[in-house]
């Protein structure tokens, strides 16, 4: 089997060997692949390993040997899975590798906002503490999470883990998910409508997959329903959020702050409206990237390819389109 990894650098920048994957076939690894390089690099591939490289139906149709695609990720919105299915190519993802890592990022973001860490660290660096008349000070209110409400949109593996951590902090948990109605075991939990979730939550955290139906669904209408003291977190996909509306909500004080790890076009463009919005922290799609998570990802890729070669593909996300 000829195996091609189109964008392997983020998975292994030098600390996460490909050895197990390489044992499964002839492996060719590219750190990055530009759109006009795709067909030439992948034309002989039986199997593709893809993180974020976009594959349109037109491109897939030009790969005559292609039999299988495994994502090096949970999300698969960069692949035209319908076209892949129509070509008889199953697409598999890695559903569980980043659950704890991304949930950790979400709560580190919430805690950062709750204590205004960067503002106070910068104040100390500028000498404000040295000049203070008291032994301590704070420039903005400090927030205790116990008794507050978190609203979680998308209650899959990551959303559930975020809910478990929130419960440990003593928070009430609201959730909205169109795919499941399975409630967790703790008591301070309730399903609710999307509008109600935005209205009642002190923190809103998104964990939905990006689809054609929910592109940009977080808009000004929903954001303006939030408490002016509330925080918004997006560690899912940037395309879920109308970025102009989020920037407006921040500028107008509709919400107190936001942390986003993803934006609609990545790498971020310098004209993205979030770059000039107040009270927002933007990180470079790194929530998933701990070494522990990337090692699990490499194991998942190996398992997906092994299962496909054995004739029993697992984690297939385009079954409905396969003939």
N, C-alpha and C positions, 0 to 999 in steps of 0.2 A: 504494500500500500504506500502510495506517495502522500505524505502528510505535509501541509504547508500552514505555518503560523504567520498570519499577515501583519500582526502588530504585537509582537511578543515582548517588547521592552518593558512595558508597565507590569507585566506579570513576572518577568525575571530581568531586573536591571543589573544582575550579577550575583544575587544572593539566593536564588531559587532554581536549582538545576533542572534541565529538561530530561534527565536520564531515563526516567520511567516511560515518558512519552516516546522518546527516541527508540526504545526497545520494541515498539509496536510497528515500525515501518521505516521508510526512508523519510526522515524529517528535515525540512528546510525551514529555517526561522528567519523572518525579517523583523527588524525592530519596528519599522513603520512602513506603510505602503500607501502611496498616493493613488487617487482614483485612476489616473491614466497608466498606472503600473499594474493594476489588478489582473487584467486578463493575461498579460505576458507571464506574470509570476505564478498564476494559479491554473494555467491552461492544462497542466498535466496532473493536477491534484485529484486524488481520490477522496481525500478528507481535508477539510479546512478547519483550522482553529482560529476563531475570530473573537476579539475583544470589542472594539468599537468601529472597525473598518466597515463602511457602508457597502452593502451588496444589493443592488437593484435587480429587478427581474431581468432586465436587459443584460446586465453583467453575468448573472447566473447562467443565462441561456448560452453564453459563449464559452462555458466550461464543460466540454463534452465528457470528461472522465469523472466529474464530481458525483460522489455517492452519498456523502454525509458531511454535515457541518456541526461541530460542537462549539458552543460559545465558551469563551473564557470569562464568563460573567453569568449573572442571573438574568439580567435584562437582555432582550433580543430585538429591540426596536430598530436596530441598524440593518437588519436582514429583512428582505421581502419574503416572509415565511410562506405566503400564499403561492408565490411564483416557485419557490423552492419545492413546495409540496406538489405543485402541478408537474414539476420536472422529476418527481419521484425521489426527492432528496429530503430525508428527515433532518430536522434541526433540533438539537438538544441543548439545554442550558444546564447550569450548575446551581441548583436551587437553594442550597443550605450553607455554602462556604462562609458567607459574610454576615450571618445573622448577629452574632455577638459583637463583631467589630463595628458594624453600622449602628447597632443600638447603643454601643459605647459612645460613638461619635455624637449621636443625638443627645445623650444626656450630658456629655461634656459641653455641648453647645448651650443646652438649657442652663446648666450651672454657671457657665461663663456669663450669660446674660443676667441671670438672677443676682449675681454678685458684682456685675459690671467690672469684671477682672481687668480688662485692658485699660479702661478709663482710669482706674485707681493705680494700676501699675505705672502708667504713663505719668500720672500726677506725682507719684513718688520720685520717678526719674527726673522730673522737672524741678524737684525741690519743695513741693508743697508740704510734704510731711516734715521736712527739716524746719520749715517756717511755722508749723502749726503750733497754736497755743495749747493744744491738748495732745495726749499721747496717741489718739486715734482720730480719724475723720472719715467721712464718706461724702462723695459728691452727688450721688444719686441714691434713692432708696434701695435697700438690700432686701431681697425677697426670699422668704422661706417657702419651700414647695409643699410641705405638709398641709393638707386641707385644700389645696388648689386642684383645679381640674385640667387634665390633659385630654385633648381630642385627637384621636388617631384615625386617619383616613387610609384605608387599606390595612386589613387586619390579618395579613398572612404571617409568615414566620418572623419577619423583622418587626412588623407592627405589634405582634403578640409579645415579643421579647421586650419592646419598649414599654408595653403595658405592664409587664411583670415588674420591670425596674421602677416604673412610676408607682405601682402598688406598694413596693418596698419603701418608697419615700413617703407613703401615706397620702398619695394623691388619689382623687377620684378619676375614673377612666371612662370616657365616652368613645364610641367607635362607630365607624360607618364603612361598610364593605358590601359591594354588590355581588360578591362571589361566595360568601360564607355567612352563616348565622350561628356558628358554634361559639358559645360563650366560654370564657376562661373560668377557672375554679374560684377565683377570689370574688369577694362580695361587692366591692365598691366599683361595679362595672355596669354600664348600660349602653345598649344600642340606641342610636338616634338618627334623625334626619340630618342631612348635610348642613342645612341652614341653622338648625338648632346647635349642632356641634360648633360652628363658628361663633355663634352668639354666646354660648355658655362656657367655652374653654378659656383657660388662662394661657395655655400653650396648645398650638395646633401643629401636629407633625404628620407629614405626608409619606406614605409607604405604598403607593399604588403603582402598578406597571403603567407605562405610557402606551396608549392605544389611539386609534383614530377618533374614538368617541370621547375621550377625556382630554384631548389636547387643549391646553389653556383654560381648563375648567375653573381653576382658582383665579377669579377675576375680582374686580373692584366691588361688585355687588356682594360677594361673600366676605371679602376682606373688611369692608366697611361695617359689617355686622359685628366684628370682633370688639372686645373690650379695648379701650385705649391703653391699658396696662398689659395687654397680652403679647405673647411672642409667637412667631411663625418660623417653623423649621422645615426645610426641604432637603432630605438626603436621598431622594428617589430619582426623579428625572426632571430636568429643567423645563421641558416642554409641557409639563402639567400646569405651569404657572404662566399667567399673562404678566410678563415682566414689567411692562409699562404700568399696569394697574398696581402691582406690588410696589413699585417705586413711588407712585402717587400716594398710596396708602401710608407709606413711611413718611413721605414729605408732609402730608397733611395731619400726621399724628393719629391716624386711625388705629395704629398698633404701636407698641413701644419699641419693638426691635425684631430682627430676623437674622437667621443664619441659613445660608444656602450653600450646598456643596456641589450643586449642578446648575447649569444654565441651558438655555434653549439651543445655543450654538457653542460648541466647544472645540478648541480653546475659546475663551471668551473674547468677543470683539470689543475694541476700545470704545465703541459707541453704545454699548449695552447700558440701558438706563439705570440699572442697579448699581453701576460703578459710581454714580454721583448721588445716589440716594443716601439719606442719613440713617444712622442706627442699624446698619446691616453689616454682617461679616460674610464675606464670600471666600470659600476655600476651593481649591482646584480639583474637584471630583476625587477626593482622596479618602473619603470615609471608609472605603472598602479595603484600603491598601496596606494593612499591617502584614508583616511577614507571616504571621500565623495564618491569616486568612488566605494569603497567596499560596502558601503551601497546601492548604485544603483545596484551593482551586486547582492546583496542579494534579492532586489526587483525583479530583472530580473529572478533569479532562481525560486522564488515563482510564478511569472507570467507564466514561461515556464511549470512548473509542473501543475499548475492549469489548464492551457489551454489543456495540454495533458490529464489530468483526465476527462475533459469535452468532450473529443473527437475531439478537434480542435487544434491540436498541432501548435505552432507558431515557427518562427525562425529556421525551419528545414533545415539543411545543406546537407542532404543526400537523398533528395527527388528522385534524379535520380536513386538511387539504391534500393528504396523500391518497393516491388512487388505490 
